[in-house]
Amino acid sequence: MAVEGRSEAAEVVSPGAARALVAEARLLRKAGVNALGTANERKLAARDAYEAARDEVVARQLATMPIARLKETTEGGVRLGAIEAAGFSSVAKILSTTPQRLLQIRGVGDHSALQVIGAARQLERAMKDGLWLRFELDRRPKEQGELLKALATYEIAEHAIAPLRGDLEPLVSSLENLEKKARKASSRVRMFFSRPRSREEAREALSQLKAVLQASETRDLQQRLDEAATQMKTSTKPVDVWSDYANRVATYNGLLVDVGGLSPDHDASQGFIPDELASRVHEHPLDTSLLNVSLRGYQAFGAKFALLQRHAMLGDEMGLGKTIEALAAMCHLQTQGATHFIVVCPASVLVNWIHEVERHTDLAAMRLHGADRDSNFKTWSRRGGVGVTTFQSLHWLYGRDLDVAPAMLVVDEAHYVKNPAARRTVAVRDFMQYAERTLFLTGTPMENRVEEFRTLINHLQPTVPTAMPWQTATSWRCDRLHTRRARLLVPRRSRDSSTWSRRQPPTTGNSSFSLSSAACSARSPMPWTMSPWAP
């Protein structure tokens, strides 16, 4: 914030006026500190709730985990048979006992007792450090319910303070420094006994303080701060947090990342695409002024990827916020002059898409399905916005006269169009000719057969599948496929609740994709599999 020059700093202000300025600065500073502190306190409370919920899940897993798992930690150096025969059938039972109790078992010495308990504690720490908590809607454990309440409370504060934090934190710091220096000018006695240079510094600080307080930016920030404080006091968390979670999975997962300090692996958050492409994605602009929600780092990356590549696929797992990424891309395009967008999705999620557009953006949402589709189509054609339709209604929409080409076609649950002969697949491919950009969203880019994945890629960039030796994949060919796939697909996964390795490399096996029976070997993992990481 600009500060006046020394000519104003030399201005002599009466002690009464100085005290009033210092008092005004103190009130504003304390209001800022209280607001920031409230958000931080709620975050810490949510962190405590997260640790309690995490510990409950780990305890439950350890209660069913046989002590044979401790062999991996002790490298087979301890004979566990006698301990297991004495009734210690799980790792949880080892954690709840003492070395003295284990010493009562025949064949167990001091070294073995300490080593077994140490191995159990090491395993417990590893599981706590690496666990990605998944909320269990079927069981609804008490600890997870308390965590959802804490996250909802934290969200209220963060939603109110986040837009102000970038301006508020430096203002609070500046006011604190100037207030200390200017306080001397509010006392005639202290000024009288101060050295000339010290008096000049006090007057200059007072002048700067006056300039800061009278600045239009400060007045505006103060008004926004008052509104944020009111919002934090009056807003209430949802009555049924479990239902709220079911409706806003991605939002709660994002809050969990903040609260739990779950930073994603850098390569995983970028879908393991080549560095050169990742660099161009990062450099691509993204205007979120029409978006009413904060993006996580990986979500901003996904939106930029979609904009840069024009015809792309986001393969994020369910709950990571693919919808938000698509909305961010459409919001950016609208700020650049685009007006019309189309979302095609299964009928079961059409209402949810309308809700998400209205809730998270300043874009207009229009339902192009059902009894009102004709009148709604006319309104959408004239005014623009996000037209939301189903795979079944896309045939009808394809036959309409479009005066303006849609700036982006978003195909949700894109694996619905993996069968090239299906009617809905044909409709999507036909409509893609109208759209300037196409974005596929799917949590399962390949479920069973590689041919299905090849079909999805063919929709977006037909030259890629024909250039790849799909049926005779070898290690070096997998590398080539990785490079070509990276132009289209960013796949990212949340960590499985049963996985407790924080950063595992991409692997083959039951949890990853394969290229049929002639797939890449374990030494050359599939390039589109993802290390399990916190979203």
FIKELO-611136 format. One record per residue (C-alpha): residue number from 1; residue in three letters; x, y, z. Coordinates in steps of 0.001 Angstrom, whole numbers. Example, Ala and Ser with C-alpha at 12.3 -4.5 7.8 and 13.67 -1.06 7.14 Angstrom:
BEGIN
1:ALA:12300:-4500:7800
2:SER:13670:-1060:7140
This chain:
BEGIN
1:MET:0:0:0
2:ALA:1379:3410:-968
3:VAL:2848:5637:1751
4:GLU:3136:9410:1628
5:GLY:6544:11107:1505
6:ARG:8547:12765:4291
7:SER:6845:16156:3867
8:GLU:3655:14656:5314
9:ALA:5667:12684:7865
10:ALA:6924:15959:9314
11:GLU:3365:17113:9995
12:VAL:2799:17788:13691
13:VAL:-298:16008:15018
14:SER:-1789:16651:18450
15:PRO:-1471:13831:20986
16:GLY:-5254:13438:21049
17:ALA:-5450:12981:17286
18:ALA:-2488:10585:17427
19:ARG:-4212:8488:20124
20:ALA:-7358:8306:17993
21:LEU:-5380:7088:14964
22:VAL:-3507:4492:17010
23:ALA:-6761:3301:18587
24:GLU:-8417:2984:15161
25:ALA:-5448:1006:13873
26:ARG:-5531:-1248:16942
27:LEU:-9209:-2037:16476
28:LEU:-8730:-2927:12816
29:ARG:-5654:-5013:13572
30:LYS:-7411:-6948:16330
31:ALA:-10414:-7577:14085
32:GLY:-8071:-8993:11448
33:VAL:-6180:-11112:13980
34:ASN:-9453:-12467:15417
35:ALA:-10796:-13372:11983
36:LEU:-7609:-15109:10924
37:GLY:-7370:-16783:14319
38:THR:-10924:-18120:14117
39:ALA:-10208:-19799:10788
40:ASN:-6969:-21250:12177
41:GLU:-8634:-22487:15370
42:ARG:-11340:-24250:13384
43:LYS:-8712:-25822:11176
44:LEU:-6834:-27131:14233
45:ALA:-10077:-28498:15673
46:ALA:-10761:-30255:12376
47:ARG:-7208:-31617:12435
48:ASP:-7821:-33149:15866
49:ALA:-11058:-34685:14600
50:TYR:-9226:-36027:11550
51:GLU:-6584:-37705:13705
52:ALA:-9277:-39306:15870
53:ALA:-11106:-40657:12801
54:ARG:-7855:-41830:11247
55:ASP:-6777:-43578:14450
56:GLU:-10141:-45370:14640
57:VAL:-9704:-46755:11122
58:VAL:-6122:-47831:11810
59:ALA:-7129:-49474:15096
60:ARG:-9867:-51384:13285
61:GLN:-7434:-52605:10634
62:LEU:-4813:-53590:13203
63:ALA:-7423:-55578:15140
64:THR:-7858:-57893:12145
65:MET:-4227:-57882:10996
66:PRO:-2368:-61135:11875
67:ILE:946:-60779:13637
68:ALA:2552:-62536:10697
69:ARG:2670:-59075:9099
70:LEU:5361:-58158:11621
71:LYS:7759:-60505:9850
72:GLU:8123:-57879:7120
73:THR:9392:-55371:9681
74:THR:11548:-57731:11736
75:GLU:12866:-59385:8546
76:GLY:11973:-62784:9954
77:GLY:14338:-62370:12886
78:VAL:11683:-63161:15505
79:ARG:9806:-66412:15974
80:LEU:6182:-65405:16263
81:GLY:4642:-68854:16584
82:ALA:4894:-69031:20381
83:ILE:3523:-65499:20773
84:GLU:569:-66232:18494
85:ALA:-126:-69515:20310
86:ALA:-318:-67562:23580
87:GLY:-3343:-65676:22261
88:PHE:-1750:-62689:20540
89:SER:-3462:-63257:17216
90:SER:-3451:-59668:15930
91:VAL:-1108:-56688:15775
92:ALA:-3579:-54724:17925
93:LYS:-3111:-57226:20766
94:ILE:655:-56815:20544
95:LEU:236:-53028:20837
96:SER:-1913:-53397:23942
97:THR:533:-55606:25857
98:THR:3876:-55031:27602
99:PRO:7319:-56610:27266
100:GLN:6876:-58141:30722
101:ARG:3769:-60012:29558
102:LEU:5537:-61357:26487
103:LEU:8470:-62523:28627
104:GLN:6097:-64907:30393
105:ILE:5741:-66847:27137
106:ARG:8104:-69795:26840
107:GLY:10796:-69152:24251
108:VAL:10462:-65336:24209
109:GLY:13446:-63367:25490
110:ASP:14088:-59701:26206
111:HIS:15278:-58940:22680
112:SER:12338:-60683:21004
113:ALA:9742:-59020:23250
114:LEU:11090:-55534:22588
115:GLN:11528:-56193:18877
116:VAL:7962:-57458:18391
117:ILE:6395:-54511:20207
118:GLY:8698:-52084:18393
119:ALA:7752:-53607:15041
120:ALA:4035:-53274:15880
121:ARG:4459:-49627:16813
122:GLN:6445:-48966:13639
123:LEU:3688:-50554:11568
124:GLU:1048:-48482:13371
125:ARG:2965:-45241:12691
126:ALA:3400:-46133:9025
127:MET:-313:-46811:8653
128:LYS:-1263:-43535:10346
129:ASP:1192:-41549:8217
130:GLY:65:-43072:4951
131:LEU:-3646:-43679:5406
132:TRP:-6052:-41736:3202
133:LEU:-9321:-41652:5092
134:ARG:-12470:-42577:3177
135:PHE:-15764:-41647:4776
136:GLU:-17907:-44754:5248
137:LEU:-21505:-43847:4427
138:ASP:-22709:-47346:5276
139:ARG:-21110:-47603:8752
140:ARG:-21076:-43893:9661
141:PRO:-18599:-44211:12550
142:LYS:-18973:-41633:15302
143:GLU:-15432:-40325:14781
144:GLN:-16037:-39712:11088
145:GLY:-19306:-37930:11864
146:GLU:-17460:-35602:14241
147:LEU:-14845:-35002:11555
148:LEU:-17528:-34047:9023
149:LYS:-18988:-31567:11518
150:ALA:-15550:-30063:12132
151:LEU:-14869:-29818:8397
152:ALA:-18229:-28111:7801
153:THR:-17457:-25591:10551
154:TYR:-13993:-24980:9140
155:GLU:-15434:-24543:5644
156:ILE:-17646:-21676:6866
157:ALA:-14644:-19812:8256
158:GLU:-12386:-20586:5323
159:HIS:-15052:-19527:2817
160:ALA:-15355:-16191:4601
161:ILE:-11644:-15530:5179
162:ALA:-9914:-17086:2165
163:PRO:-10761:-14216:-248
164:LEU:-9376:-11709:2280
165:ARG:-6289:-13536:3506
166:GLY:-3930:-12278:780
167:ASP:-4692:-8631:1664
168:LEU:-5498:-9038:5347
169:GLU:-2303:-10722:6549
170:PRO:89:-8034:5201
171:LEU:-2238:-5283:6454
172:VAL:-2258:-6729:9976
173:SER:1529:-6982:9932
174:SER:1908:-3406:8638
175:LEU:-516:-1992:11215
176:GLU:1319:-3752:14028
177:ASN:4690:-2286:13031
178:LEU:3380:1247:12448
179:GLU:1293:1147:15615
180:LYS:4360:419:17760
181:LYS:6334:3279:16255
182:ALA:3459:5771:16207
183:ARG:2361:5111:19794
184:LYS:5034:7497:21073
185:ALA:3418:10393:19199
186:SER:249:9960:21269
187:SER:2080:11064:24428
188:ARG:3320:14651:24830
189:VAL:5665:13580:27670
190:ARG:7279:10731:25725
191:MET:7796:12988:22731
192:PHE:9365:15686:24932
193:PHE:11967:13318:26365
194:SER:12740:11608:23038
195:ARG:15642:12450:20770
196:PRO:14874:14542:17672
197:ARG:15404:11578:15355
198:SER:13117:9387:17450
199:ARG:10401:12070:17416
200:GLU:10710:12354:13641
201:GLU:10368:8581:13256
202:ALA:7232:8605:15437
203:ARG:5667:11402:13369
204:GLU:6567:9629:10115
205:ALA:5041:6374:11379
206:LEU:1918:8247:12415
207:SER:1690:9828:8969
208:GLN:2059:6438:7303
209:LEU:-539:4981:9639
210:LYS:-2970:7755:8717
211:ALA:-2349:7140:5018
212:VAL:-2953:3412:5406
213:LEU:-6184:3874:7368
214:GLN:-7571:6461:4956
215:ALA:-6711:4472:1817
216:SER:-9736:3296:-146
217:GLU:-8269:-231:-256
218:THR:-8221:-347:3553
219:ARG:-11785:950:3829
220:ASP:-12963:-1669:1362
221:LEU:-11063:-4429:3174
222:GLN:-12504:-3314:6503
223:GLN:-16041:-3577:5119
224:ARG:-15336:-7034:3701
225:LEU:-13819:-8066:7030
226:ASP:-16959:-6993:8893
227:GLU:-19075:-9014:6454
228:ALA:-16801:-12052:6879
229:ALA:-17006:-11815:10670
230:THR:-20798:-11680:10483
231:GLN:-20845:-14626:8106
232:MET:-18736:-16749:10472
233:LYS:-21044:-15928:13397
234:THR:-24381:-16425:11658
235:SER:-23670:-19316:9263
236:THR:-24521:-22755:10614
237:LYS:-23240:-26164:9633
238:PRO:-25701:-28573:7969
239:VAL:-28024:-30518:10255
240:ASP:-27243:-33836:8550
241:VAL:-23551:-33752:7698
242:TRP:-23619:-37228:6182
243:SER:-26230:-36194:3611
244:ASP:-24270:-33030:2941
245:TYR:-21134:-35101:2412
246:ALA:-22947:-37390:-46
247:ASN:-23950:-34323:-2073
248:ARG:-20537:-32613:-1910
249:VAL:-17930:-35365:-1856
250:ALA:-15267:-33369:-3732
251:THR:-15652:-30353:-1427
252:TYR:-15182:-32413:1722
253:ASN:-12231:-34276:203
254:GLY:-10603:-30938:-585
255:LEU:-11130:-29745:2987
256:LEU:-9621:-32999:4207
257:VAL:-6480:-32308:2181
258:ASP:-6086:-28915:3867
259:VAL:-6797:-30170:7362
260:GLY:-4810:-33382:7158
261:GLY:-1799:-31819:5466
262:LEU:-2030:-34462:2765
263:SER:215:-33103:37
264:PRO:81:-35057:-3211
265:ASP:3141:-36397:-4895
266:HIS:4239:-33867:-7507
267:ASP:4290:-36293:-10447
268:ALA:1047:-37956:-9360
269:SER:-790:-34632:-9164
270:GLN:169:-34020:-12806
271:GLY:-855:-37465:-14021
272:PHE:2765:-38466:-14757
273:ILE:2785:-36500:-17988
274:PRO:6129:-35443:-19535
275:ASP:7880:-32455:-17945
276:GLU:7757:-30395:-21140
277:LEU:3982:-30758:-21394
278:ALA:3522:-30164:-17660
279:SER:5494:-26932:-17967
280:ARG:3255:-25682:-20778
281:VAL:174:-26585:-18746
282:HIS:1426:-24604:-15749
283:GLU:2094:-21578:-17953
284:HIS:-1393:-21603:-19471
285:PRO:-3611:-18817:-18048
286:LEU:-6700:-19683:-16008
287:ASP:-9165:-16917:-15147
288:THR:-11328:-18064:-12227
289:SER:-13180:-14779:-11667
290:LEU:-16496:-16459:-12585
291:LEU:-15809:-19449:-10332
292:ASN:-17191:-19327:-6786
293:VAL:-15006:-22014:-5281
294:SER:-11267:-22278:-4585
295:LEU:-9381:-24773:-6726
296:ARG:-6894:-27259:-5344
297:GLY:-3556:-27303:-7119
298:TYR:-4272:-30503:-9023
299:GLN:-7715:-29189:-10028
300:ALA:-6250:-26006:-11502
301:PHE:-3721:-28179:-13351
302:GLY:-6527:-30337:-14772
303:ALA:-8504:-27318:-15966
304:LYS:-5432:-25838:-17650
305:PHE:-4651:-29205:-19242
306:ALA:-8141:-29320:-20751
307:LEU:-7808:-25783:-22110
308:LEU:-4344:-26302:-23539
309:GLN:-5033:-29644:-25219
310:ARG:-8508:-28677:-26524
311:HIS:-9539:-32360:-26900
312:ALA:-8683:-34119:-23655
313:MET:-9755:-36557:-20960
314:LEU:-9626:-36193:-17172
315:GLY:-9393:-39611:-15546
316:ASP:-9487:-38518:-11906
317:GLU:-11046:-40970:-9489
318:MET:-14529:-40238:-8144
319:GLY:-14505:-37574:-5441
320:LEU:-11495:-35605:-6656
321:GLY:-13560:-32896:-8346
322:LYS:-13655:-33523:-12088
323:THR:-16857:-31468:-12254
324:ILE:-15126:-28465:-10669
325:GLU:-12239:-28768:-13130
326:ALA:-14643:-28744:-16079
327:LEU:-16508:-25744:-14643
328:ALA:-13210:-23896:-14161
329:ALA:-12324:-24460:-17811
330:MET:-15732:-23191:-18972
331:CYS:-15520:-20136:-16689
332:HIS:-12131:-19252:-18172
333:LEU:-13476:-19565:-21715
334:GLN:-16416:-17290:-20898
335:THR:-14032:-14594:-19616
336:GLN:-12326:-14847:-23006
337:GLY:-15574:-14211:-24887
338:ALA:-17088:-17688:-25235
339:THR:-20821:-17905:-24559
340:HIS:-22206:-21394:-25168
341:PHE:-21276:-24717:-23528
342:ILE:-22820:-28194:-23548
343:VAL:-22623:-30882:-20864
344:VAL:-23864:-34356:-21755
345:CYS:-24277:-36808:-18900
346:PRO:-26396:-39744:-17674
347:ALA:-29927:-38717:-16703
348:SER:-29220:-39691:-13077
349:VAL:-26735:-36836:-12607
350:LEU:-28367:-34138:-14777
351:VAL:-29932:-32356:-11794
352:ASN:-26614:-32483:-9968
353:TRP:-24874:-30774:-12902
354:ILE:-27482:-27983:-12900
355:HIS:-26943:-27568:-9163
356:GLU:-23152:-27515:-9459
357:VAL:-23160:-24892:-12220
358:GLU:-25475:-22627:-10229
359:ARG:-23664:-23188:-6936
360:HIS:-20055:-22864:-8023
361:THR:-20108:-20445:-10985
362:ASP:-21660:-17254:-12294
363:LEU:-22644:-19083:-15478
364:ALA:-26280:-19698:-16386
365:ALA:-27413:-23328:-16390
366:MET:-30132:-24533:-18756
367:ARG:-31774:-27972:-18779
368:LEU:-31983:-29256:-22372
369:HIS:-33914:-32380:-21523
370:GLY:-37496:-33218:-20684
371:ALA:-40756:-31413:-21325
372:ASP:-39283:-27889:-21426
373:ARG:-36308:-28640:-23629
374:ASP:-37660:-26753:-26681
375:SER:-38265:-23489:-24855
376:ASN:-35076:-23895:-22849
377:PHE:-33119:-24486:-26043
378:LYS:-34378:-21215:-27480
379:THR:-33341:-19367:-24326
380:TRP:-29937:-21058:-24284
381:SER:-29383:-20300:-27985
382:ARG:-30198:-16646:-27430
383:ARG:-28484:-16001:-24079
384:GLY:-25795:-18659:-23862
385:GLY:-24688:-20496:-20743
386:VAL:-24229:-24158:-19887
387:GLY:-26769:-26386:-21577
388:VAL:-27061:-29703:-19726
389:THR:-28522:-32681:-21565
390:THR:-28447:-36470:-21504
391:PHE:-26990:-39023:-23889
392:GLN:-30521:-39823:-25030
393:SER:-31443:-36178:-25701
394:LEU:-28213:-35467:-27539
395:HIS:-29744:-36975:-30698
396:TRP:-32496:-34362:-30530
397:LEU:-30006:-31584:-29888
398:TYR:-27815:-32657:-32795
399:GLY:-30710:-32056:-35185
400:ARG:-31264:-28472:-34045
401:ASP:-29871:-25420:-35785
402:LEU:-27002:-24004:-33730
403:ASP:-26229:-20384:-34508
404:VAL:-23149:-20426:-32251
405:ALA:-20737:-23339:-31965
406:PRO:-20342:-24506:-28353
407:ALA:-16969:-23461:-26985
408:MET:-16713:-26737:-25069
409:LEU:-18524:-30056:-25022
410:VAL:-18149:-31831:-21673
411:VAL:-18940:-35553:-21688
412:ASP:-19423:-36794:-18141
413:GLU:-19060:-40526:-17440
414:ALA:-17313:-40763:-20798
415:HIS:-16898:-44533:-20478
416:TYR:-20554:-44657:-21565
417:VAL:-19319:-44059:-25120
418:LYS:-16698:-46835:-25223
419:ASN:-18805:-48949:-27620
420:PRO:-18286:-47410:-31077
421:ALA:-21515:-48938:-32419
422:ALA:-23766:-47679:-29639
423:ARG:-26328:-44995:-30506
424:ARG:-25130:-42633:-27785
425:THR:-21523:-43024:-28950
426:VAL:-22514:-42024:-32467
427:ALA:-24424:-39013:-31099
428:VAL:-21414:-37820:-29098
429:ARG:-19065:-38201:-32051
430:ASP:-21442:-36325:-34324
431:PHE:-21879:-33476:-31846
432:MET:-18111:-33193:-31323
433:GLN:-17962:-31773:-34849
434:TYR:-19883:-28711:-33619
435:ALA:-17789:-28031:-30525
436:GLU:-14515:-26136:-30497
437:ARG:-13241:-28196:-27553
438:THR:-14162:-31557:-26043
439:LEU:-13502:-32714:-22504
440:PHE:-14156:-36301:-21412
441:LEU:-14618:-36976:-17693
442:THR:-14379:-40522:-16371
443:GLY:-13155:-42210:-13234
444:THR:-12671:-45455:-15179
445:PRO:-10936:-44676:-18487
446:MET:-10339:-48403:-18950
447:GLU:-12332:-51042:-17093
448:ASN:-11787:-54408:-18767
449:ARG:-10478:-54316:-22325
450:VAL:-7819:-52114:-23846
451:GLU:-9957:-51805:-26971
452:GLU:-12476:-49780:-24968
453:PHE:-9787:-47329:-23908
454:ARG:-8588:-47167:-27492
455:THR:-12114:-46172:-28549
456:LEU:-12181:-43267:-26087
457:ILE:-8840:-42008:-27343
458:ASN:-9993:-42375:-30921
459:HIS:-12917:-40016:-30224
460:LEU:-10501:-37287:-29146
461:GLN:-7466:-37786:-31402
462:PRO:-7947:-40502:-34031
463:THR:-4285:-40520:-35056
464:VAL:-3064:-41774:-31673
465:PRO:-4668:-45259:-31583
466:THR:-3679:-46116:-35151
467:ALA:-77:-45186:-34424
468:MET:260:-47495:-31402
469:PRO:1016:-51276:-31406
470:TRP:-1719:-52112:-28859
471:GLN:-1722:-55885:-29187
472:THR:2044:-56391:-28900
473:ALA:2958:-53993:-26130
474:THR:6529:-54176:-24868
475:SER:8444:-52021:-22424
476:TRP:9731:-49553:-24988
477:ARG:6348:-49397:-26664
478:CYS:4780:-48552:-23296
479:ASP:7087:-45565:-23129
480:ARG:5864:-44458:-26559
481:LEU:2265:-44998:-25478
482:HIS:2899:-42922:-22347
483:THR:4096:-40000:-24453
484:ARG:1107:-40181:-26796
485:ARG:-1410:-40793:-23981
486:ALA:-123:-37722:-22133
487:ARG:-1492:-35470:-24865
488:LEU:-4999:-36659:-23963
489:LEU:-5366:-38049:-20475
490:VAL:-4546:-36906:-16956
491:PRO:-5490:-39771:-14592
492:ARG:-5167:-39295:-10833
493:ARG:-6261:-41512:-7978
494:SER:-6980:-41001:-4311
495:ARG:-5198:-43371:-2018
496:ASP:-6998:-46579:-1245
497:SER:-8060:-46901:2389
498:SER:-6203:-50185:2655
499:THR:-2997:-48700:1281
500:TRP:-632:-47106:3718
501:SER:2464:-46437:1646
502:ARG:2496:-42641:1233
503:ARG:4170:-42534:-2167
504:GLN:4241:-45760:-4091
505:PRO:5478:-45800:-7683
506:PRO:3055:-46753:-10439
507:THR:2555:-50507:-10337
508:THR:937:-53253:-12337
509:GLY:-1386:-55783:-10790
510:ASN:-4919:-55874:-9532
511:SER:-5123:-52149:-8806
512:SER:-3820:-50902:-12153
513:PHE:-4533:-51142:-15830
514:SER:-2911:-53628:-18183
515:LEU:-2582:-54020:-21914
516:SER:-4303:-57411:-22114
517:SER:-2238:-60575:-21702
518:ALA:712:-59126:-23606
519:ALA:903:-56078:-21349
520:CYS:3948:-54263:-20091
521:SER:5907:-56226:-17560
522:ALA:6255:-55195:-13911
523:ARG:9574:-53578:-14797
524:SER:7740:-51194:-17094
525:PRO:4591:-50087:-15248
526:MET:1609:-48782:-17120
527:PRO:2108:-45059:-17687
528:TRP:-1469:-44055:-16899
529:THR:-1684:-45769:-13521
530:MET:-1388:-43471:-10563
531:SER:444:-43639:-7282
532:PRO:-2188:-43620:-4536
533:TRP:-2157:-40128:-3079
534:ALA:-4354:-37793:-1085
535:PRO:-6498:-35709:-3452
